[in-house]
Amino acid sequence: MSNNFMNMNGEMQVPRTLPLDGATDWFAKDGIGSFGLNAIGGAAGLYMGMKNYGLMKDQLKFGKRVHQQNWAAQAITHNGRQEDIARARYASNPNAYQSVGDHMQQNRIDENPNNVGV
């Protein structure tokens, strides 16, 4: 019994060419279909890369804003604590400690992180 899909040992075999004479497999290694699929895959990869780039820019912007808000909150807390300490020291002995204004000018942290180190 002769079957196009069976080899000599009786095992199932899928032909590499279409059953029509002269027709080739469009999706073979060198076929035009393979080229088209690779082009579509490349375009999809480019699109996803651009989407990821946009997400990373948004994430960086969000992280920067959160850092600035945290810096401002920590600076307000630090400055308040330093002012309380300076007031308590100055109230206990005004001649031994510097004034509150001088202490704060020396120990104040700027609430804007962009001005640090300038």
N, C-alpha and C positions, 0 to 999 in steps of 0.2 A: 504494500500500500504506500503510495507516494504522497507526501504532504510537504508543502513548501516550508512549513515551520518545524519540521522534525529533521534532525541530522541522522547520520548513518547509525548512531547508537540508540536512536529512539528518544533522544533528549529534546526538549523544547528549545527552539532557537528563534530569536527575533531578527528578521533581516535588517541590514543597514540601509537598504534602498527600498524605495516604494516598488510595488509590483509592476508598475508601468515601465515599459522599456525606455531607458535613458533618463528617467527621473531620479534625482538624488535627494538625499535627506537634507532638508533645509536647515536643520538645527545641528548638523554635524560640526566637528571642530572648525572647519574652514567655510561653513555655509553662511549665506547672507542672513539667515535667521539668527545665528549665533552673534553676528555683528550687531544686529538690531537689539537683541536682548542685552548685550553688553552696554550698548549706548543708553538704553532705558535704565539699566542698573546704575550706570555712572551718573545720569541725570538725577536719579532718586537719591544717590549718595550725596551729590552736591546740594540738593534741596535740604536734606536732613542736616548737613553740615552747617548751612546758613541758619537754619532754625536753631541749632544748638548754640551757634555763635550769638544769636540774639538773646537766647535764654541766659547765657553766661554774662552778657553785658548787663541785663536786668538784675541778675544775682549780685554782680559786683556793685552796681549802683545801690541796691538795697543794703548790702553789707556795709558800704561806706556811710550811708545815712544812719544805720543802727549804731555804728562806731561813734559817729559824731554826737548822737543823742546820749550815748552812754558816757562819753567823755564829758559833756556838759553837765550831766547829772552828778558825776563823780567830782568834778571841779567845784560845783556848788556845795556839795557836802563837805569837801575838804576845806574850802574857804570859810564856811560857817564854823567848822570845828576849830580852825586856827584863830578865828576872831574871838570865839568863846574863850579859848585858852589865853589869848593876849589880854582880854578884858579881866579875866580872873587874876592873872599875874599882876597887871597894872593896878587893880583895885587893892590887892594885898600889900603892895609896896611900890608906889609910883617912882621912887628914886632909884630902885634896883633894876627895874625893867624898862624897856623902850615903850613908847606910846603905842596904842593900838593901831593908829594910822601907819606908823613906821614899820611895825611888825607885819602888817598886811601888805604893805608895798614890797617888802622883802620876800614874803612867803606866799603871796597870792598865785594861784594857778589860773591861767586864762581859760575862759569857758569855750573858746573857739580853738579846736585842735589845729587849725591851719596856721595860727599865730605862734605856736609853740616852737621855740628855738630860733625865733626871728629877732 
